[in-house]
Amino acid sequence: MNVQEEIKKLAYDFYEKSGRMAGRELEHWLRAEQIVMAKLASRGKIEATKVKPERPKKRAAAATEGTKPKRAPKKKTEPKPGEKSRKAKG
């Protein structure tokens, strides 16, 4: 079995053990990846610092579904000397 398949299988086991809760895919994947890489490194099969396997990508549509993009708050600015305040009563 290759490394990716082993990580995939272990991540799925974590998913099942967690009660098949959606939304924790990345957490399960990273945990499985850490375990598999540590096991391989302990056997001398790989150098743990050099291996960077692919990670599953989150679906963009599911991550942003029903949410509005965040906007930065407007900065409050003081009028420059000599300028009239916009809130000035006329």
N, C-alpha and C positions, 0 to 999 in steps of 0.2 A: 504494500500500500504506500502511495507517495505521501509526502508531508501534507499537502493541501487536503487530500482526502481524509487523512487522519484528523486534522484540525476540524474539518467539516463535520465528521462523525461525532467527535467529542462535543463540539458546540451544539449539535442537535440533541445530544444526551442531556446537556445542561438545560436546554429549552424544555425538554420533556419533564425533567425533574423540577423545574420551576413552575409547573402547572400550565405549560404552554401559553405563558403570558406574552403577548405581542409587545414589540417596542424595546426589547432588550437584546436584540440580535448582536449588536456591536459588543456589548458587555460579554455575552457568551462566547463570541468569536475570540475576543482578546484574551479571555481566561483560558480557552482551549489552546490558543496559539502559544501562550506563555508555558503551559504545561508540556506541550509537545516539544517545543524548542529546548526547554530545560532537560527533558528526557534525552533528546538527541545529543545535546551538549555534554551531558554526563557520560554518555557512551563514547564520546570522542568522535562522533560522526560529523559534527559541524562545529564551527566557531560561532558561538551565540551572538557575537556582536556584528557579524557579517551577513547574517541571514535576514532578509526582509520580505517575507511572503506577501502575496496580495491579500487585501482585506475586503470584505464585502462592502459594497457601496450602498448607502441608504437611498431609498427611492425619493427623489426630489418632490414628486407630487404628494406623497404621503406626509412628508415632513412639513410642507408648507400649506397643506390643504386646510382651508377655512381660516387662515391667518392673514393679517395684513402686514405688509412690510413695515419694519420699524423705522421711524424717522427720528433724526436728532432733534432735540428740543431747540427752539429758537433762543438765540442769545439776547439777553437784555443789554441794550447799549445806552449809554448816556449821550445826550446831545453834545456836540462840540461847542466850545466857547463861541458865542456869537450867533448860534443857531437857535431857532425857536423849538421848543418842545412840541411834540405832536399832540400831547395831551393838554396843551395850554388852552385856557379858557379865553374865548374871544369875544 
